Amino acid sequence: MIFNTLSGRFLGLMIVFVMIAEALIFVPSIARFRESYLQNRLELAQLAALAQLATPPDEAVDEALERELLATADVFNVVLRRKEVRELVLSDEDMPMMPTATFDLRTASSLRLMRNAVRVFLSPEDRVIRVIGQAEFGIGSEVEITMREAPLREAMIDYALRILYLSLAIVIAVATLLFLAVRYYIVQPMSRVVAHMTAYREAPEDATRIIAPRNSVRELREAETALQDLQVRLTGALRQKERLAALGGAIAKISHDLRNLLTTAQLLADRIESSADPAVRRTAPKLVKSLARAITLCERTLTYGKAEEPPPEVTRFDLAPLIDEVVENEIAATDGRVAIEAEAPAPFEARADPDQLFRVLTNLVRNAAQAIDASGRPGRVSVIATAEPGCLEIRVTDTGPGLPPKARDNLFKPFQGNARQGGAGLGLVIAAELVKGHGGALTLERTGPQGTTFLVHLPARAA
């Protein structure tokens, strides 16, 4: 149906509003018409009375002429009022009844005129009424007539029908013009937006289907601009998703082959433990443990097959040795160029996934150490663990140059939050996801020329 469309509903509302306006204008108009009709009868009656008075006193007025004068004015009698004296000038002996209502046009207010007009318009009875008004011809005289109300009602109905027909013509003309204007200026531009949205839905990766704002109407242009921005962002996100999916497939293939290589390396590392060199025997368990973690990571990547990390396997363990191992590994990775220290009371029992927590701290400490090393200035990295009421907090603080603005704005976004040349921007993303899996949060406490501090917050159920 036409009224199920925007232009159709606008057309319907326009018709309703115009009709309401016409209804508000109709009552004053019909009251004005009634007043003019009665005033016209008073003028005709006065002319008839003047014609009667113009006859010489010694000559009798023909009865037929008197009836003709009354018929011309469409009244039963005419009374002239002069200086409080009433003079019956013309009278019809066949008047059917005495007047049932009297209307004085001299003192009638607008509200009373409208009320009387509505009553005449709606009342079906043919009353005989008396009308009093100011005479148009002569000075200081008034005219009083008696007349039937039925001709007045017929004239009012005829006038109302003319108003109705004229109103309908105006409504149809205006509504048609507005209907065409709405379709041209609003509906067609909106249809264009809908068509672009439909075409974009078919192939959101196709950048040629992104809408180009061109409407001159400000509101519609803003809508097109917002839609263009949304489509550009969505297309970029879909392309990024495809690249990440391809990267995930490549990582799965690499993890498969890397797992085989690490398994062989683990078998060879087991034999190192039988070496006669004491230093080699001390290093062998750490090497074996690191290889075991790498193999486990590869197996989880192959098994899970998604971008998310598997749920943590929470156990109770002593946190201090794990932090010490992270510190020793990163000191060895930097050949001692960066001072790394740990502060955790021993024993310090934690409840978390040790492998995942090891990866979190490794990523944080390694990022801090690499930032200091890249700056070419001496610095220090501190890992401080504290037990707070209901939670475990680990702070990784460095004295490096701080994070650049781009890295701060895209801190936990993959491939965007890298703070150094050649970085992939995945370390903090992985660490944040692992901590979130424990029900905790990884946050940036501070950063600047004096250094950077990251806080690992683990709740009591995990810590």
Secondary structure, DSSP 8 states (H G I E B T S, - for coil): -GGGSHHHHHHHHHHHHHHHHHHHHHHHHHHHHHHHHHHHHHHHHHHHHHHHHTS-TTS---HHHHHHHHHHHT-SEEEEEETTEEEEEEE-TT--S--SEEEETTT--HHHHHHHHHHHHH-----EEEEEEE-SSSSSEEEEEEEESHHHHHHHHHHHHHHHHHHHHHHHHHHHHHHHHHIIIIIHHHHHHHHHHHHHHH-TT-GGGS-----SSHHHHHHHHHHHHHHHHHHHHHHHHHHHHHHHHHHHHHHHHHHHHHHHHHHHHHHHTT-S-HHHHHHHHHHHHHHHHHHHHHHHHHHH-SSS------EEEEHHHHHHHHHHHHHHHTTTSSEEEEE--SS-EEEE-HHHHHHHHHHHHHHHHHHHHHHTS--EEEEEEEEETTEEEEEEEE-S----HHHHHTTTSTTT---STT--S-HHHHHHHHHHHTT-EEEEEEEETTEEEEEEEEETTT-
